[in-house]
Amino acid sequence: MRGLQTPPSLEREYRGLWVATVANIDWPSKPGLSSDIQRAELLAILDKAAELKFNVIVLQVRPACSVLYDSKIEPWSEVLSGAMGKPPEPYYDPLAFAVEEAHRRGMELHAWFNPYRARHPSEKSEIHPKHISRQGPELVKQYGRYLWLDPGEPAVVEHSLSVMLEVVKKYDVDGVHIDDYFYPYKERDDKGNLLDFPDEPSWQRYLRSGGKLKRADWRRQNVDRFVERVYHEIKRTKRYVKFGISPFGLWRPGYPPQARGFDAYEELYADSRKWLQQGWCDYFTPQLYFKIDHPNLSFPVLLQWWVEQNSKGRHIVPGNFTSKVADGSNTAWEASEIAEQIRLTRRQRGAVGNIHFSARAFMQDRDGVCRLVGNLHAQPALVPAAPWLSRSKPPAPDVSAQHLTDGSLRLVWQARGRFPIAFWVAAYRLNGDWVMHVLPAQSTSYTLPASANIAFVSMVDRYGNQSDWATPTVID
């Protein structure tokens, strides 16, 4: 087979899609649906994502302290059944199902958690005895319309960490993801006055222990320590599971100089630049939910600033406000805004893809966004490799091929070595063009069309490293 033209390299790009479950934003469409309908709705989202060649699904599995999987620690979320603590009927595990079906379609599945929100205002059912507000009421604070865990309580850190690690250990997820809710966005009382977060007991305990920080700095330290713990504990558990953080898109007003807006550093106690610069994540997804021509918060200007902060060389993957397209408001965007943001991301050296909020915009195909994004995703792409996790190149597989009676060729392969397999890539020439398919880890064969004349197979490990192409030995 020497001298054969080898396939081109697959593109390397995050093409992510958030699937929000809080308040049934994306899935399920409403509480109380049968298991069959829930599964059918999720499959429709995954099929649409696969059709548009997305490669990462970020599924919200813990919108508050109740979950969308079978947990020994927290109760079932009411977004499924309408009642906290009630499993789907007939029983199935939504996260296990989502992981299997995403992988079947050649996509990664990242489990998205809210680390501190205990109960969302949209939740109306009776609180289950297993809920943290019943198990550890001293850890939970009423804050405005929410119940919120106190990040200053050491037991809260241990609880939320245990919840996330339970998923890492039990499920074959490719990533763990947290968004922009650290200390909560400020709430107001009935008279419109801002409420401070009620963490007086944990604050006083800190002072009694000899703590010298100001209260705002202490709150930031609490979040910093949690983020660092999560990253290192995930790596100790399964090194290849990526940790992604999606903070508010502006670190602080004045950074970059023309930036004006919400100060997440002061308001949410989120020193997100520090987490990036310390390397406490594998991919960093600032929510750049602003238009390109925004005078103070321009998408490409902020993206360039974040790339410049990336001293550890992590993956910078901006979040796009795709649900703003044709949303019925006076400030709705056109789909062309999102398409141009993708193009600008590709032109920004150091940025490696996009994650779109959220699935609903694509399921409704707002303003033709599916066609525009689909055109930009014309060829499949692999998630970029993470060299800080592993630089080891897996060996090419052993591949053979068998002629079938209909004239087609079946490729059969076997892995060499003990590398953790994520996907296989099958490539072949058809009418002068290369065709590539990303196949699940469990795949052992692929049947080519009769007119295909050159075929190759490679393996991609869980760190994103791809083997050399192996050409099949043809068996007549």
Protein Blocks (a to p, Z undefined) as FASTA:
>chain_A
ZZiacddddddddddddddfeholmbcfbehiafklmmmmmmmmmmmmmmnopabdcddf
blblcdfbdcfkbccdfklnopghiacdddddfklmmmmmmmmnopacdddddfkbmbdf
klmbdcdfkbmklmmmmlpccehjbccddfklmklmmmmmmmmmmmmmmpccfbdcddfb
fcdcddddfkopacdddfklmmmmmmmnopabdfklmmmmmmmmmmmmmmmmmmmmmmml
ccdddddfbfbghiafklgcddfklmnopafklmmmnopafbdcddffbcfklmklgfkl
mmmmmmmmmmnopacdddddfklgonhpakbccfklmmmmmmmmmmmghiacdcdddfkl
mmnopghlmmmmmmmmmpacdddddfkloccdcddddddddddfkopacdddddedjddc
fbdcddddeehiacdddddfklcbdcddfklcbdcdddddfkopacddddddddZZ
